[in-house]
Amino acid sequence: MRWLVAALLLLTVALTPLAAQATSGRAAPTCSQADVTTLGPTTSVGDGECVVIDLGILQPGDVYDMSLIVVDDAVDLLLFDQNGLQPYELGQSYRSSVVFPASTESALGGYEFHWSVPPSIAAKRWSLVLDNLAHDGDGGLGDQGGSTATVSVEVTRLNQAYWTPYNNLVAVEADDHALLLSGSDLQLDAGTVVVVSAWPMEFIGDVYLQTRTMYDRYVAGGIGVQFLDGAALQSVTQASSFTWQVPASLEGEELLLVVDNTETPLGGGNGSESLRMTVRLEMAPPLTPTVNDDKSGTVSLGETLTLDATATPNRLGQRGSFSWDLDDEEDTNGDGNASNDVDAQGLTVDASWSTPGTRTVHVTMTSPSGEVASSTHQVSVVDTVSPVPRIQTDATPVAGGWRLDVGDTVTINCMSSTDDDVISQCAWTVDGVSQGTNTTLSQTWTTVGQHLVELTVTDASGNMASTNATLRSIDPSLPEFNLSGLAEFPTEATAGDELRFRVVVSDPYDGPADLRVHWDIDPTKDTDKNGDAGDDPDRVGINVLIPFERAGQQDIVITVFDASNNSNRYAFQVDVIPAPTTSTSYTGLVVGVLVLGALMGAGVLGFRFWQRRLALDLLLNRGLNHEDAKAHMAMVAQQERLPLLSKAVAYAGLHLGEVVPREVQEAQQKQAEFDAIYGNSPAEVSTTAFAPPASTYAMSAGSSQAAAEAAALLEVETPAPNRSVATNDPLSALMDDDDEQEHVPTSVEPAAPSVVLPASAAQADASSSAVSVPAVALPAMAPTSDTPATGGPETGVALPPSPDPVTQPSMAQSAPPVTSASQAGPTPPPAPSPRSVRHTCSACSSMFEVDVPAGLSQALVACPRCGTDQLIRVQ
C-alpha cells in the first residue's frame, strides 16, 4: 500500500502545473509601445517582452524601404494592420493575421527589402511587432524568448519613378515561380526603356522578361530560349539590375516578368529552398511628340490645316498636355524666344496663315511625370489663288463699259484689284498696244470710236489674271429731225387703214447710215424691257407703214439714236375714226346656224322617237298590253331623269328590273295580300289588317285612274287614267297622241284590288268619274313633324283583302264600291270609330299616330318618314 500512496503523490505533483495552466487560460502579452518617427537607433527587447512600433496610417500602393537588423538574440518581426493586431494583443492565435512575406519569425541578422502597402478600400494603420516571447497564439513556432535582443528598425517611404508598375518583396516556394506582370501591364511602345532590379532576402533566385511564347515553353519545361536577350538576372545573390529597350519588332506585344526558383533554365538558382526577393521594374517610355497634318505639309493661304499629335506613343499614358507655337518667326508673347509662344493647345489644333512661305511649328508635350519634350513640324504655305483684276475710270458708265466725249482725258486705274496676298504689278494694253505697268493710266481720243482696254494683274507669288473694258469716245451732240417733214404727218385715219410715214434725220458727227430710228406705236408698253416705254422698236427705219386698227386717239413716238447712243425723240398723235358701217349682215350665217340647229334637234327628236318606239315594242313583247306598256314608260320617265340620247332599254325601264304583265303582277299581288292579311289561322284573319306591299311595276290603266281620282280627293296631282304621265318632251307627247289614236281602248276594266274610300270622298268623286272606282279605306292620321298633312304615298293605309270567296271583315262588307252618280245608292251607316295608336318607327325612330279601324288588333303600316313597314298592335 505504501508504494501505491507514494505513486499517487508523485502523480499529483506532476499534474498540478498542467491543471493550473488549464484553468488559467491564455495570457495576453503586455507589450511596450513605440512610434517609428521617434524610434531610436536601436531598441532592446528583453526575454518575454514585446514591442509594438506604430508605423502610422499608410496609403495603399505606397512603397516603403524596410531595413531591420537583429543582434544578440533572435526575435519575431511581425507586421500587422489595425485589424490583425488585435488577436495578438489579446493573446489569441494571430498567425492568419500576420502579413507575409514582410514578416520574419526567429529573425537574426540583417534584412533589407521593399514593401508595398497592400490594396484596400481605405488607408489603414500599420504596426511592426518585435516579439521575444513565447506567445500563447504562436502555435509554438518562431522565437520563444531566451535573452535580450537588440533591434535596429528603419522604415522610409520611397518616392519612386512615375512608371514603376512593380516594386515589392516576393516569396516563392522551392521549385516554383511567380508571375509578377503580364497582359497589358507590359504592352509597350518601341523604344521604351525597361530597368529591372532585384536583391535577395532569403536564398538565391532568378528574374526574367519573357514573351508569351517563351513563358509557355518555360512552364511546359520545353527546350528553347526562355527569356529575352539581355533581359534576365540569374543567381541573384546581391543587388543586381539590367536595362533593356523594347525593339520595334516587339512593340505592343505582351511581355511577362517572372521570378524563377527552379533549377531551370541553366545558369540560375537551383530552387531547393524557399526564396524571398525584392523585385522592382521601372520604365522610361518615349516622350517625343509625333505631329502630322491633313494637307501633307502644304496648305494654301487662308486655308485651314489640322495639326495632329495623336500619333505620339502612348501605351503607358505618357501623353500629357500639348502646346503649339505655329510660327517660330513671330515672338507673340514678347519674351525674346520666338519658338515658345502658346498659339494653341490640345492634342489636335487648327491653323491657317495669311502670307506664303515655310512655317516651322513647335509642339511641346508635358508628360504626367512632369517631363517635357518637344518636336517641330514644317508646313509650306503657298498662294494658289489668282488675283481679281478690276478696272476703274472717271468716265461715264454705260452698258458694257464707259463713255467719254471726244477730246476729253480719261484716267484708268487698277487700285480696286484684290488678292489673298498682295498685288505686285498691273500691266495695261489699249487697242492691243502695251501701255506699261503703272497703277494708273491716262488716255485721250480725238475721234469718235470704241477702244478696248485690257488689264493683267500679278500677285507676289506669280499668279496672274486679266480683265478688259470698253471705252467709247462719243460726240456730245444729239441727232436732229427735219421739222418740215414732221409737219406733213397725217393727223387723222380711219380704223383699218395702214398709213406710210417718212422721217428725215441727221447728226453732226455721224452719217445717215449710223443713225437708228425707232417707231413706238404704243408708248404705254415697254416691249423691249429697257425701262423706257417710249423708245420701243415696233417699227424701225426712216420709211415705215403703221396700221390703225382701233378707233380712238393713237400716240406715236419716234426716237433717233446716233452711233454714240445719243438720242432725240418726237411724239405725235393720230385720231382714228370708226370705219363706216355697211349693209353686210350676218343673216345668212344666222339662218345657217338656225337650220343646222333645227336639223340637229330634229335628229335628236327622231332618235328619241325611234328609241321610245323600240321601248314600247320591248314591253309588248314581254306580254304587257298597249296601255300598261305606255303607263310603265310614263312612270319610268317620271322617276328617272333620262338623257336625250337614252337607249330603248332605259325608256322601257328594263335597266331597273324585269317587267311582267299586269295579270301576273295582280295575281302575285293578290296572293301576297291574302297571305299577309289572313295568314294560316282564322284568328289572324279576323284581327289583323296589313297594307299591301308596294309594287315595283307600272300600274294598270284602271289602277292608275282609281289612284288618280283618290289622289285628287287628297289634293295630289296624279296622271290622267287613260294617258301616260305628262312630261315636257313634245315628241313624247306627239307619240302618245299617235298611240292613243291607234290604240283607243273601248272600255276600261278596274282590275286593281278593291280599296275602300271614305264615304264622303266616294260621293265627291262620283259625279266626275265615268269609271267604277274601287272603294278605298284611308284611316285618318294625326299630322306630326314627320308626317305630311295630306294623304300621299307616305300615308299608312289598312287595306282589306280583295273580294274573293273569303269572308271579309264587317267593316269592309259595310262599304260597297262607289260607282258613277247614276249608280250611287243610299248612304251606308257610319263605320265604328277607329282607335288612334301612337307608334315609334323601328328604322328611323320617328314617332307617328295612326287610326286603326275598329275590330282590328294589329295593322301593317308604312312609316310616313322612311317608308319602312311597321306592325302596329292595338292594346
Order of alpha helices (4+ residues) and beta strands (2+ residues): alpha-beta-beta-beta-beta-alpha-beta-beta-beta-beta-beta-beta-beta-alpha-beta-beta-beta-beta-beta-beta-beta-beta-beta-beta-beta-beta-beta-beta-beta-beta-beta-beta-beta-beta-beta-beta-alpha-beta-beta-beta-beta-beta-beta-beta-beta-alpha-alpha-alpha-alpha-alpha-beta-alpha-alpha-alpha-alpha-beta-beta-beta-beta
